[in-house]
Amino acid sequence: MPKLTTILLANPRGFCAGVDRAVDIVDIALRTYGAPVYMRHEIVHNPIVVRELEAKGAVFVERTDQIPEGSVAVFSAHGVSPLVRAEAVQRKLKTIDATCPLVTKVHLEAIRYSREGYSIILIGHRGHVEMEGTAGEAPNNTTLIETIAEAETVTVSDPNKVVYLTQTTLSIDDTAEIIATLKSRFPGIIAPPKQDICYATTNRQAAVKVLAEQADVVLVLGATQSSNSVRLMEVANKQGTPAYLILSANDIDPAWFDNVRTVGVTSGASSPEHLVQQVVARLKVLGASEVRDLDVIKESVRFILPPAFKAEAQAAGRADDILAKHEIHADMTMKVS
């Protein structure tokens, strides 16, 4: 009977630039302004990361009216709607925007096309906080769809003036089928200037496809509410390789590795590397003796911090080690014309 011998670690995996930036923003804010610092919604969809920030003094709420007036508040990496921003102004909050620049890109596209009178078909998951923020930019012009079946029946006011936008964390393959359906129904439909599904989602899905080809079982580190993590599990399963979504090493079931020699490990964009290393340690206890990196795509993206926030943090001088990390960056700022 084959026994577990090898761990393959997918590269890239784990924190993307947007998540890394958002988590650092909370950490810098706590050092600069002191606790408590309030977060509207989970800064990222990972309860372990949330608990670690709570231990430092972060407070997570779901509604703006749960934040005391005049407090420091951080908007999550998923973005918020104009309504939420207006509520923050009314409550005199000192806000710090940790929205991923690639999510901001989609918001700006929604604003632009709404101003130009387009109907917007937004492809994404209902109830996901990113979709609430994006749709909130143009609520009267936007229709959210999730499936091919909905793409086959969606209606718009002017079939000759329609654009599609997408959530940043969708399955590349599944979304391509939905887009193909929309194009067959609306031949003149406009695509976003650049693909809305983010580089990290694309790269991690590409890496997990290769991982699934070489592993007997795939473990995906991520939370069930993390869209990009769930997609990684689905991608591996579609390759014909059993895949399991786990939040931490504690979720590993040894029975998964009966007749298994090689286990592949990857992690969603909101899972920190220390959780991956805990999984590696657990798999070694279960018999694995070899750990190999499976390098598929090299990433070097980093996003700038909000300039005013960065200046205040530098003046306070309490987070210089984190700020230094962001000196080498990719400037992803965009403007609405």
Secondary structure by P-SEA (a helix, b strand, c coil): cccccbbbbbccccccaaaaaaaaaaaaaaaaccccbbbcccccccaaaaaaaaaabbbbbccccccccccbbbbccccccaaaaaaaaaacccccccccaaaaaaaaaaaaaaaaccccccccccccaaaaaaaaaccccbbbbcccccccccccccccbbbbbbcccccaaaaaaaaaaaaaacccccccccccccaaaaaaaaaaaaaaacccbbbbbcccccaaaaaaaaaaaaacbbbbbbcccccccccccccccbbbbbbcccccaaaaaaaaaaaaaacccbbbbbcccccbbbbbccaaaaaaaaaacccaaaaaaaccccccccccc
